[in-house]
Amino acid sequence: MSEQDELKKQVERQAKRMQKAELERPTLLGQTVYVGTLGLLFVLPVIGGAYLGQWLDSLAAGYSIRWTLSMILIGVFIGAVNVYLFIKE
């Protein structure tokens, strides 16, 4: 094969790859949904932990925020793991 044929094949491959990339480009709506999903994956465990901690603190005598803070921190950790696993996928 001549160098010209090889160059022609490379250019054709690159052109096809560029066309495929253009067709598969993420849309604004798709990116918005993706970011919204990441937000929910992080925020929901934090809010759930806050409510659970507040409920546990209400069962204790006197004023206490020990469970609330602990559950919020656990929620932050769980949310971070959720986001990491979602992005990794």
PANUKE-562767 format. One record per residue: residue number from 1; residue in one letter; z, x negated, y negated of N, C-alpha, C, O in turn. Coordinates in Angstrom, 1 decimal, padded with zeros to 4 digits. Layout:
<pts>
pt i=NUM | aa=A | n.c3=Z | n.c1=X | n.c2=Y | ca.c3=Z | ca.c1=X | ca.c2=Y | c.c3=Z | c.c1=X | c.c2=Y | o.c3=Z | o.c1=X | o.c2=Y
...
</pts>
This chain:
<pts>
pt i=1 | aa=M | n.c3=000.0 | n.c1=-000.8 | n.c2=001.2 | ca.c3=000.0 | ca.c1=000.0 | ca.c2=000.0 | c.c3=000.0 | c.c1=-000.9 | c.c2=-001.2 | o.c3=000.6 | o.c1=-001.9 | o.c2=-001.3
pt i=2 | aa=S | n.c3=-000.7 | n.c1=-000.4 | n.c2=-002.2 | ca.c3=-000.8 | ca.c1=-001.2 | ca.c2=-003.4 | c.c3=000.5 | c.c1=-000.9 | c.c2=-004.3 | o.c3=001.2 | o.c1=000.1 | o.c2=-004.1
pt i=3 | aa=E | n.c3=000.7 | n.c1=-001.7 | n.c2=-005.3 | ca.c3=001.8 | ca.c1=-001.6 | ca.c2=-006.2 | c.c3=001.6 | c.c1=-000.3 | c.c2=-007.0 | o.c3=002.6 | o.c1=000.4 | o.c2=-007.4
pt i=4 | aa=Q | n.c3=000.4 | n.c1=000.1 | n.c2=-007.3 | ca.c3=000.1 | ca.c1=001.3 | ca.c2=-008.1 | c.c3=000.5 | c.c1=002.5 | c.c2=-007.3 | o.c3=001.1 | o.c1=003.5 | o.c2=-007.9
pt i=5 | aa=D | n.c3=000.3 | n.c1=002.6 | n.c2=-006.0 | ca.c3=000.7 | ca.c1=003.7 | ca.c2=-005.2 | c.c3=002.2 | c.c1=003.8 | c.c2=-005.1 | o.c3=002.8 | o.c1=004.9 | o.c2=-005.1
pt i=6 | aa=E | n.c3=002.9 | n.c1=002.7 | n.c2=-004.9 | ca.c3=004.3 | ca.c1=002.6 | ca.c2=-004.8 | c.c3=004.9 | c.c1=003.1 | c.c2=-006.2 | o.c3=005.9 | o.c1=003.9 | o.c2=-006.2
pt i=7 | aa=L | n.c3=004.4 | n.c1=002.7 | n.c2=-007.3 | ca.c3=004.9 | ca.c1=003.1 | ca.c2=-008.6 | c.c3=004.7 | c.c1=004.6 | c.c2=-008.8 | o.c3=005.5 | o.c1=005.3 | o.c2=-009.3
pt i=8 | aa=K | n.c3=003.5 | n.c1=005.1 | n.c2=-008.3 | ca.c3=003.2 | ca.c1=006.5 | ca.c2=-008.4 | c.c3=004.2 | c.c1=007.4 | c.c2=-007.6 | o.c3=004.7 | o.c1=008.4 | o.c2=-008.1
pt i=9 | aa=K | n.c3=004.6 | n.c1=006.9 | n.c2=-006.4 | ca.c3=005.6 | ca.c1=007.6 | ca.c2=-005.6 | c.c3=006.9 | c.c1=007.6 | c.c2=-006.3 | o.c3=007.6 | o.c1=008.6 | o.c2=-006.2
pt i=10 | aa=Q | n.c3=007.3 | n.c1=006.5 | n.c2=-006.8 | ca.c3=008.6 | ca.c1=006.4 | ca.c2=-007.5 | c.c3=008.7 | c.c1=007.4 | c.c2=-008.7 | o.c3=009.7 | o.c1=008.1 | o.c2=-008.9
pt i=11 | aa=V | n.c3=007.6 | n.c1=007.4 | n.c2=-009.5 | ca.c3=007.6 | ca.c1=008.3 | ca.c2=-010.6 | c.c3=007.7 | c.c1=009.8 | c.c2=-010.2 | o.c3=008.4 | o.c1=010.6 | o.c2=-010.8
pt i=12 | aa=E | n.c3=006.9 | n.c1=010.1 | n.c2=-009.1 | ca.c3=007.0 | ca.c1=011.5 | ca.c2=-008.6 | c.c3=008.4 | c.c1=011.9 | c.c2=-008.1 | o.c3=008.8 | o.c1=013.0 | o.c2=-008.4
pt i=13 | aa=R | n.c3=009.0 | n.c1=010.9 | n.c2=-007.4 | ca.c3=010.4 | ca.c1=011.2 | ca.c2=-007.0 | c.c3=011.3 | c.c1=011.4 | c.c2=-008.1 | o.c3=012.2 | o.c1=012.3 | o.c2=-008.1
pt i=14 | aa=Q | n.c3=011.2 | n.c1=010.6 | n.c2=-009.2 | ca.c3=012.1 | ca.c1=010.7 | ca.c2=-010.3 | c.c3=011.8 | c.c1=012.0 | c.c2=-011.1 | o.c3=012.8 | o.c1=012.7 | o.c2=-011.6
pt i=15 | aa=A | n.c3=010.6 | n.c1=012.4 | n.c2=-011.2 | ca.c3=010.2 | ca.c1=013.6 | ca.c2=-011.8 | c.c3=010.8 | c.c1=014.8 | c.c2=-011.1 | o.c3=011.3 | o.c1=015.8 | o.c2=-011.7
pt i=16 | aa=K | n.c3=010.7 | n.c1=014.8 | n.c2=-009.8 | ca.c3=011.3 | ca.c1=015.9 | ca.c2=-009.0 | c.c3=012.8 | c.c1=016.0 | c.c2=-009.1 | o.c3=013.4 | o.c1=017.0 | o.c2=-009.2
pt i=17 | aa=R | n.c3=013.4 | n.c1=014.8 | n.c2=-009.1 | ca.c3=014.9 | ca.c1=014.7 | ca.c2=-009.3 | c.c3=015.3 | c.c1=015.3 | c.c2=-010.7 | o.c3=016.3 | o.c1=016.0 | o.c2=-010.8
pt i=18 | aa=M | n.c3=014.5 | n.c1=015.0 | n.c2=-011.7 | ca.c3=014.8 | ca.c1=015.5 | ca.c2=-013.0 | c.c3=014.7 | c.c1=017.0 | c.c2=-013.1 | o.c3=015.5 | o.c1=017.7 | o.c2=-013.7
pt i=19 | aa=Q | n.c3=013.6 | n.c1=017.5 | n.c2=-012.5 | ca.c3=013.4 | ca.c1=019.0 | ca.c2=-012.5 | c.c3=014.5 | c.c1=019.7 | c.c2=-011.7 | o.c3=015.0 | o.c1=020.7 | o.c2=-012.2
pt i=20 | aa=K | n.c3=015.0 | n.c1=019.1 | n.c2=-010.6 | ca.c3=016.1 | ca.c1=019.7 | ca.c2=-009.9 | c.c3=017.3 | c.c1=019.7 | c.c2=-010.7 | o.c3=018.1 | o.c1=020.7 | o.c2=-010.7
pt i=21 | aa=A | n.c3=017.6 | n.c1=018.6 | n.c2=-011.4 | ca.c3=018.8 | ca.c1=018.5 | ca.c2=-012.2 | c.c3=018.8 | c.c1=019.5 | c.c2=-013.3 | o.c3=019.8 | o.c1=020.1 | o.c2=-013.7
pt i=22 | aa=E | n.c3=017.6 | n.c1=019.7 | n.c2=-013.9 | ca.c3=017.5 | ca.c1=020.7 | ca.c2=-015.0 | c.c3=017.8 | c.c1=022.1 | c.c2=-014.5 | o.c3=018.4 | o.c1=022.9 | o.c2=-015.2
pt i=23 | aa=L | n.c3=017.3 | n.c1=022.4 | n.c2=-013.3 | ca.c3=017.5 | ca.c1=023.8 | ca.c2=-012.7 | c.c3=019.0 | c.c1=024.0 | c.c2=-012.4 | o.c3=019.5 | o.c1=025.1 | o.c2=-012.4
pt i=24 | aa=E | n.c3=019.7 | n.c1=022.9 | n.c2=-011.9 | ca.c3=021.1 | ca.c1=023.1 | ca.c2=-011.5 | c.c3=022.1 | c.c1=022.8 | c.c2=-012.6 | o.c3=023.3 | o.c1=022.7 | o.c2=-012.3
pt i=25 | aa=R | n.c3=021.6 | n.c1=022.7 | n.c2=-013.8 | ca.c3=022.5 | ca.c1=022.4 | ca.c2=-014.9 | c.c3=023.5 | c.c1=023.6 | c.c2=-015.1 | o.c3=023.1 | o.c1=024.7 | o.c2=-015.1
pt i=26 | aa=P | n.c3=024.8 | n.c1=023.3 | n.c2=-015.3 | ca.c3=025.8 | ca.c1=024.3 | ca.c2=-015.4 | c.c3=025.6 | c.c1=025.1 | c.c2=-016.7 | o.c3=025.3 | o.c1=024.5 | o.c2=-017.8
pt i=27 | aa=T | n.c3=025.8 | n.c1=026.4 | n.c2=-016.7 | ca.c3=025.7 | ca.c1=027.2 | ca.c2=-017.9 | c.c3=027.0 | c.c1=027.3 | c.c2=-018.6 | o.c3=028.0 | o.c1=026.9 | o.c2=-018.1
pt i=28 | aa=L | n.c3=026.9 | n.c1=027.8 | n.c2=-019.8 | ca.c3=028.2 | ca.c1=027.9 | ca.c2=-020.6 | c.c3=029.1 | c.c1=028.9 | c.c2=-020.0 | o.c3=030.3 | o.c1=028.6 | o.c2=-019.9
pt i=29 | aa=L | n.c3=028.6 | n.c1=030.0 | n.c2=-019.4 | ca.c3=029.5 | ca.c1=030.9 | ca.c2=-018.8 | c.c3=030.1 | c.c1=030.3 | c.c2=-017.5 | o.c3=031.3 | o.c1=030.5 | o.c2=-017.3
pt i=30 | aa=G | n.c3=029.3 | n.c1=029.6 | n.c2=-016.8 | ca.c3=029.9 | ca.c1=028.9 | ca.c2=-015.6 | c.c3=031.0 | c.c1=027.9 | c.c2=-015.9 | o.c3=032.0 | o.c1=027.8 | o.c2=-015.2
pt i=31 | aa=Q | n.c3=030.8 | n.c1=027.1 | n.c2=-017.0 | ca.c3=031.8 | ca.c1=026.2 | ca.c2=-017.4 | c.c3=033.0 | c.c1=026.9 | c.c2=-017.9 | o.c3=034.2 | o.c1=026.5 | o.c2=-017.7
pt i=32 | aa=T | n.c3=032.8 | n.c1=028.0 | n.c2=-018.6 | ca.c3=034.0 | ca.c1=028.8 | ca.c2=-019.1 | c.c3=034.8 | c.c1=029.4 | c.c2=-018.0 | o.c3=036.0 | o.c1=029.3 | o.c2=-018.0
pt i=33 | aa=V | n.c3=034.2 | n.c1=029.9 | n.c2=-017.0 | ca.c3=034.9 | ca.c1=030.4 | ca.c2=-015.8 | c.c3=035.6 | c.c1=029.3 | c.c2=-015.1 | o.c3=036.7 | o.c1=029.5 | o.c2=-014.6
pt i=34 | aa=Y | n.c3=035.0 | n.c1=028.1 | n.c2=-015.0 | ca.c3=035.6 | ca.c1=027.0 | ca.c2=-014.3 | c.c3=036.9 | c.c1=026.6 | c.c2=-015.0 | o.c3=037.9 | o.c1=026.3 | o.c2=-014.4
pt i=35 | aa=V | n.c3=036.8 | n.c1=026.4 | n.c2=-016.4 | ca.c3=038.0 | ca.c1=026.0 | ca.c2=-017.2 | c.c3=039.1 | c.c1=027.1 | c.c2=-017.1 | o.c3=040.3 | o.c1=026.8 | o.c2=-017.0
pt i=36 | aa=G | n.c3=038.7 | n.c1=028.4 | n.c2=-017.1 | ca.c3=039.6 | ca.c1=029.5 | ca.c2=-017.0 | c.c3=040.4 | c.c1=029.5 | c.c2=-015.7 | o.c3=041.6 | o.c1=029.7 | o.c2=-015.6
pt i=37 | aa=T | n.c3=039.6 | n.c1=029.2 | n.c2=-014.6 | ca.c3=040.2 | ca.c1=029.1 | ca.c2=-013.3 | c.c3=041.2 | c.c1=027.9 | c.c2=-013.3 | o.c3=042.3 | o.c1=028.1 | o.c2=-012.7
pt i=38 | aa=L | n.c3=040.9 | n.c1=026.8 | n.c2=-013.8 | ca.c3=041.8 | ca.c1=025.7 | ca.c2=-013.9 | c.c3=043.1 | c.c1=026.1 | c.c2=-014.6 | o.c3=044.2 | o.c1=025.7 | o.c2=-014.2
pt i=39 | aa=G | n.c3=042.9 | n.c1=026.8 | n.c2=-015.8 | ca.c3=044.1 | ca.c1=027.2 | ca.c2=-016.5 | c.c3=045.0 | c.c1=028.1 | c.c2=-015.7 | o.c3=046.2 | o.c1=028.0 | o.c2=-015.7
pt i=40 | aa=L | n.c3=044.4 | n.c1=029.1 | n.c2=-015.0 | ca.c3=045.2 | ca.c1=030.0 | ca.c2=-014.2 | c.c3=045.9 | c.c1=029.3 | c.c2=-013.1 | o.c3=047.1 | o.c1=029.6 | o.c2=-012.8
pt i=41 | aa=L | n.c3=045.2 | n.c1=028.3 | n.c2=-012.5 | ca.c3=045.8 | ca.c1=027.6 | ca.c2=-011.4 | c.c3=047.0 | c.c1=026.8 | c.c2=-011.8 | o.c3=047.9 | o.c1=026.5 | o.c2=-011.0
pt i=42 | aa=F | n.c3=047.0 | n.c1=026.4 | n.c2=-013.1 | ca.c3=048.2 | ca.c1=025.6 | ca.c2=-013.6 | c.c3=049.3 | c.c1=026.5 | c.c2=-014.1 | o.c3=050.5 | o.c1=026.3 | o.c2=-013.9
pt i=43 | aa=V | n.c3=048.9 | n.c1=027.5 | n.c2=-014.9 | ca.c3=049.9 | ca.c1=028.3 | ca.c2=-015.6 | c.c3=050.6 | c.c1=029.3 | c.c2=-014.7 | o.c3=051.8 | o.c1=029.5 | o.c2=-014.9
pt i=44 | aa=L | n.c3=050.0 | n.c1=029.9 | n.c2=-013.8 | ca.c3=050.6 | ca.c1=030.9 | ca.c2=-013.0 | c.c3=051.9 | c.c1=030.4 | c.c2=-012.2 | o.c3=052.9 | o.c1=031.1 | o.c2=-012.2
pt i=45 | aa=P | n.c3=051.8 | n.c1=029.2 | n.c2=-011.6 | ca.c3=053.0 | ca.c1=028.7 | ca.c2=-010.9 | c.c3=054.2 | c.c1=028.4 | c.c2=-011.9 | o.c3=055.3 | o.c1=028.6 | o.c2=-011.6
pt i=46 | aa=V | n.c3=053.8 | n.c1=028.0 | n.c2=-013.1 | ca.c3=054.8 | ca.c1=027.7 | ca.c2=-014.1 | c.c3=055.5 | c.c1=029.0 | c.c2=-014.5 | o.c3=056.8 | o.c1=029.1 | o.c2=-014.6
pt i=47 | aa=I | n.c3=054.7 | n.c1=030.1 | n.c2=-014.8 | ca.c3=055.3 | ca.c1=031.4 | ca.c2=-015.2 | c.c3=056.1 | c.c1=032.0 | c.c2=-014.0 | o.c3=057.2 | o.c1=032.5 | o.c2=-014.2
pt i=48 | aa=G | n.c3=055.6 | n.c1=031.9 | n.c2=-012.8 | ca.c3=056.3 | ca.c1=032.4 | ca.c2=-011.7 | c.c3=057.7 | c.c1=031.6 | c.c2=-011.5 | o.c3=058.7 | o.c1=032.2 | o.c2=-011.2
pt i=49 | aa=G | n.c3=057.6 | n.c1=030.3 | n.c2=-011.7 | ca.c3=058.9 | ca.c1=029.5 | ca.c2=-011.6 | c.c3=059.9 | c.c1=029.9 | c.c2=-012.7 | o.c3=061.1 | o.c1=030.0 | o.c2=-012.4
pt i=50 | aa=A | n.c3=059.4 | n.c1=030.2 | n.c2=-013.9 | ca.c3=060.3 | ca.c1=030.6 | ca.c2=-015.0 | c.c3=061.0 | c.c1=031.9 | c.c2=-014.6 | o.c3=062.2 | o.c1=032.1 | o.c2=-014.8
pt i=51 | aa=Y | n.c3=060.2 | n.c1=032.9 | n.c2=-014.2 | ca.c3=060.8 | ca.c1=034.2 | ca.c2=-013.8 | c.c3=061.8 | c.c1=034.1 | c.c2=-012.6 | o.c3=062.8 | o.c1=034.7 | o.c2=-012.7
pt i=52 | aa=L | n.c3=061.4 | n.c1=033.3 | n.c2=-011.6 | ca.c3=062.3 | ca.c1=033.1 | ca.c2=-010.5 | c.c3=063.5 | c.c1=032.4 | c.c2=-010.9 | o.c3=064.6 | o.c1=032.8 | o.c2=-010.5
pt i=53 | aa=G | n.c3=063.4 | n.c1=031.4 | n.c2=-011.7 | ca.c3=064.6 | ca.c1=030.7 | ca.c2=-012.2 | c.c3=065.5 | c.c1=031.5 | c.c2=-013.1 | o.c3=066.7 | o.c1=031.5 | o.c2=-013.0
pt i=54 | aa=Q | n.c3=064.9 | n.c1=032.4 | n.c2=-013.9 | ca.c3=065.7 | ca.c1=033.3 | ca.c2=-014.8 | c.c3=066.4 | c.c1=034.3 | c.c2=-013.9 | o.c3=067.6 | o.c1=034.6 | o.c2=-014.2
pt i=55 | aa=W | n.c3=065.8 | n.c1=034.8 | n.c2=-012.9 | ca.c3=066.5 | ca.c1=035.7 | ca.c2=-012.0 | c.c3=067.6 | c.c1=035.1 | c.c2=-011.2 | o.c3=068.7 | o.c1=035.6 | o.c2=-011.1
pt i=56 | aa=L | n.c3=067.4 | n.c1=033.8 | n.c2=-010.8 | ca.c3=068.5 | ca.c1=033.1 | ca.c2=-010.1 | c.c3=069.6 | c.c1=032.8 | c.c2=-011.0 | o.c3=070.8 | o.c1=032.9 | o.c2=-010.7
pt i=57 | aa=D | n.c3=069.3 | n.c1=032.5 | n.c2=-012.3 | ca.c3=070.4 | ca.c1=032.2 | ca.c2=-013.3 | c.c3=071.1 | c.c1=033.5 | c.c2=-013.6 | o.c3=072.3 | o.c1=033.4 | o.c2=-013.9
pt i=58 | aa=S | n.c3=070.5 | n.c1=034.6 | n.c2=-013.6 | ca.c3=071.2 | ca.c1=035.9 | ca.c2=-013.9 | c.c3=072.2 | c.c1=036.2 | c.c2=-012.8 | o.c3=073.2 | o.c1=036.9 | o.c2=-013.0
pt i=59 | aa=L | n.c3=072.0 | n.c1=035.7 | n.c2=-011.6 | ca.c3=072.9 | ca.c1=036.0 | ca.c2=-010.5 | c.c3=074.2 | c.c1=035.1 | c.c2=-010.6 | o.c3=075.2 | o.c1=035.5 | o.c2=-010.1
pt i=60 | aa=A | n.c3=074.1 | n.c1=034.0 | n.c2=-011.3 | ca.c3=075.2 | ca.c1=033.1 | ca.c2=-011.5 | c.c3=076.1 | c.c1=033.6 | c.c2=-012.6 | o.c3=075.7 | o.c1=034.3 | o.c2=-013.6
pt i=61 | aa=A | n.c3=077.4 | n.c1=033.3 | n.c2=-012.5 | ca.c3=078.4 | ca.c1=033.8 | ca.c2=-013.5 | c.c3=078.2 | c.c1=032.9 | c.c2=-014.8 | o.c3=078.1 | o.c1=031.6 | o.c2=-014.6
pt i=62 | aa=G | n.c3=078.3 | n.c1=033.4 | n.c2=-015.9 | ca.c3=078.2 | ca.c1=032.6 | ca.c2=-017.2 | c.c3=076.8 | c.c1=032.4 | c.c2=-017.6 | o.c3=075.9 | o.c1=032.9 | o.c2=-017.0
pt i=63 | aa=Y | n.c3=076.7 | n.c1=031.5 | n.c2=-018.6 | ca.c3=075.4 | ca.c1=031.2 | ca.c2=-019.2 | c.c3=074.9 | c.c1=029.9 | c.c2=-018.5 | o.c3=075.5 | o.c1=028.9 | o.c2=-018.5
pt i=64 | aa=S | n.c3=073.7 | n.c1=030.0 | n.c2=-017.9 | ca.c3=073.2 | ca.c1=028.9 | ca.c2=-017.2 | c.c3=071.6 | c.c1=028.9 | c.c2=-017.3 | o.c3=071.0 | o.c1=030.0 | o.c2=-017.2
pt i=65 | aa=I | n.c3=071.0 | n.c1=027.8 | n.c2=-017.5 | ca.c3=069.6 | ca.c1=027.6 | ca.c2=-017.4 | c.c3=069.1 | c.c1=026.6 | c.c2=-016.4 | o.c3=068.0 | o.c1=026.2 | o.c2=-016.4
pt i=66 | aa=R | n.c3=070.1 | n.c1=026.2 | n.c2=-015.6 | ca.c3=069.8 | ca.c1=025.2 | ca.c2=-014.6 | c.c3=068.6 | c.c1=025.6 | c.c2=-013.7 | o.c3=067.7 | o.c1=024.8 | o.c2=-013.4
pt i=67 | aa=W | n.c3=068.7 | n.c1=026.8 | n.c2=-013.1 | ca.c3=067.6 | ca.c1=027.2 | ca.c2=-012.2 | c.c3=066.3 | c.c1=027.4 | c.c2=-012.9 | o.c3=065.2 | o.c1=027.1 | o.c2=-012.4
pt i=68 | aa=T | n.c3=066.4 | n.c1=027.9 | n.c2=-014.1 | ca.c3=065.1 | ca.c1=028.2 | ca.c2=-014.9 | c.c3=064.4 | c.c1=026.9 | c.c2=-015.1 | o.c3=063.2 | o.c1=026.8 | o.c2=-014.9
pt i=69 | aa=L | n.c3=065.1 | n.c1=025.8 | n.c2=-015.6 | ca.c3=064.5 | ca.c1=024.6 | ca.c2=-015.8 | c.c3=063.9 | c.c1=023.9 | c.c2=-014.5 | o.c3=062.8 | o.c1=023.4 | o.c2=-014.5
pt i=70 | aa=S | n.c3=064.7 | n.c1=024.0 | n.c2=-013.5 | ca.c3=064.3 | ca.c1=023.5 | ca.c2=-012.2 | c.c3=063.0 | c.c1=024.1 | c.c2=-011.7 | o.c3=062.1 | o.c1=023.5 | o.c2=-011.2
pt i=71 | aa=M | n.c3=063.0 | n.c1=025.5 | n.c2=-011.8 | ca.c3=061.8 | ca.c1=026.2 | ca.c2=-011.3 | c.c3=060.6 | c.c1=026.0 | c.c2=-012.2 | o.c3=059.5 | o.c1=026.0 | o.c2=-011.7
pt i=72 | aa=I | n.c3=060.8 | n.c1=025.8 | n.c2=-013.5 | ca.c3=059.7 | ca.c1=025.5 | ca.c2=-014.3 | c.c3=059.1 | c.c1=024.1 | c.c2=-014.0 | o.c3=057.9 | o.c1=024.0 | o.c2=-013.9
pt i=73 | aa=L | n.c3=059.9 | n.c1=023.2 | n.c2=-013.7 | ca.c3=059.4 | ca.c1=021.8 | ca.c2=-013.3 | c.c3=058.7 | c.c1=021.9 | c.c2=-012.0 | o.c3=057.7 | o.c1=021.2 | o.c2=-011.8
pt i=74 | aa=I | n.c3=059.3 | n.c1=022.6 | n.c2=-011.1 | ca.c3=058.6 | ca.c1=022.8 | ca.c2=-009.8 | c.c3=057.2 | c.c1=023.5 | c.c2=-010.0 | o.c3=056.3 | o.c1=023.1 | o.c2=-009.3
pt i=75 | aa=G | n.c3=057.2 | n.c1=024.5 | n.c2=-010.8 | ca.c3=055.9 | ca.c1=025.2 | ca.c2=-011.1 | c.c3=054.9 | c.c1=024.2 | c.c2=-011.8 | o.c3=053.7 | o.c1=024.3 | o.c2=-011.4
pt i=76 | aa=V | n.c3=055.4 | n.c1=023.3 | n.c2=-012.6 | ca.c3=054.4 | ca.c1=022.4 | ca.c2=-013.2 | c.c3=053.9 | c.c1=021.4 | c.c2=-012.1 | o.c3=052.7 | o.c1=021.1 | o.c2=-012.1
pt i=77 | aa=F | n.c3=054.7 | n.c1=021.0 | n.c2=-011.2 | ca.c3=054.3 | ca.c1=020.1 | ca.c2=-010.2 | c.c3=053.3 | c.c1=020.9 | c.c2=-009.3 | o.c3=052.2 | o.c1=020.3 | o.c2=-008.9
pt i=78 | aa=I | n.c3=053.6 | n.c1=022.1 | n.c2=-008.9 | ca.c3=052.7 | ca.c1=022.9 | ca.c2=-008.0 | c.c3=051.4 | c.c1=023.2 | c.c2=-008.7 | o.c3=050.3 | o.c1=023.1 | o.c2=-008.1
pt i=79 | aa=G | n.c3=051.4 | n.c1=023.5 | n.c2=-010.0 | ca.c3=050.2 | ca.c1=023.7 | ca.c2=-010.8 | c.c3=049.4 | c.c1=022.5 | c.c2=-010.9 | o.c3=048.1 | o.c1=022.6 | o.c2=-010.8
pt i=80 | aa=A | n.c3=050.0 | n.c1=021.3 | n.c2=-011.1 | ca.c3=049.2 | ca.c1=020.1 | ca.c2=-011.1 | c.c3=048.5 | c.c1=019.8 | c.c2=-009.8 | o.c3=047.4 | o.c1=019.3 | o.c2=-009.8
pt i=81 | aa=V | n.c3=049.2 | n.c1=020.0 | n.c2=-008.7 | ca.c3=048.6 | ca.c1=019.8 | ca.c2=-007.4 | c.c3=047.5 | c.c1=020.8 | c.c2=-007.2 | o.c3=046.4 | o.c1=020.4 | o.c2=-006.6
pt i=82 | aa=N | n.c3=047.7 | n.c1=022.1 | n.c2=-007.6 | ca.c3=046.6 | ca.c1=023.1 | ca.c2=-007.5 | c.c3=045.3 | c.c1=022.6 | c.c2=-008.2 | o.c3=044.2 | o.c1=022.7 | o.c2=-007.7
pt i=83 | aa=V | n.c3=045.5 | n.c1=022.2 | n.c2=-009.4 | ca.c3=044.4 | ca.c1=021.7 | ca.c2=-010.2 | c.c3=043.7 | c.c1=020.5 | c.c2=-009.6 | o.c3=042.5 | o.c1=020.4 | o.c2=-009.5
pt i=84 | aa=Y | n.c3=044.5 | n.c1=019.6 | n.c2=-009.1 | ca.c3=043.9 | ca.c1=018.4 | ca.c2=-008.5 | c.c3=043.1 | c.c1=018.8 | c.c2=-007.3 | o.c3=042.0 | o.c1=018.3 | o.c2=-007.1
pt i=85 | aa=L | n.c3=043.7 | n.c1=019.6 | n.c2=-006.4 | ca.c3=042.9 | ca.c1=020.0 | ca.c2=-005.2 | c.c3=041.7 | c.c1=020.8 | c.c2=-005.5 | o.c3=040.7 | o.c1=020.7 | o.c2=-004.9
pt i=86 | aa=F | n.c3=041.7 | n.c1=021.6 | n.c2=-006.6 | ca.c3=040.5 | ca.c1=022.4 | ca.c2=-007.0 | c.c3=039.4 | c.c1=021.5 | c.c2=-007.5 | o.c3=038.3 | o.c1=021.7 | o.c2=-007.2
pt i=87 | aa=I | n.c3=039.8 | n.c1=020.5 | n.c2=-008.3 | ca.c3=038.8 | ca.c1=019.6 | ca.c2=-008.9 | c.c3=038.3 | c.c1=018.7 | c.c2=-007.8 | o.c3=037.1 | o.c1=018.4 | o.c2=-007.7
pt i=88 | aa=K | n.c3=039.1 | n.c1=018.3 | n.c2=-006.9 | ca.c3=038.7 | ca.c1=017.4 | ca.c2=-005.8 | c.c3=037.7 | c.c1=018.1 | c.c2=-004.9 | o.c3=036.7 | o.c1=017.5 | o.c2=-004.3
pt i=89 | aa=E | n.c3=037.8 | n.c1=019.4 | n.c2=-004.7 | ca.c3=036.9 | ca.c1=020.2 | ca.c2=-003.9 | c.c3=035.6 | c.c1=020.3 | c.c2=-004.6 | o.c3=034.6 | o.c1=020.9 | o.c2=-004.1
</pts>
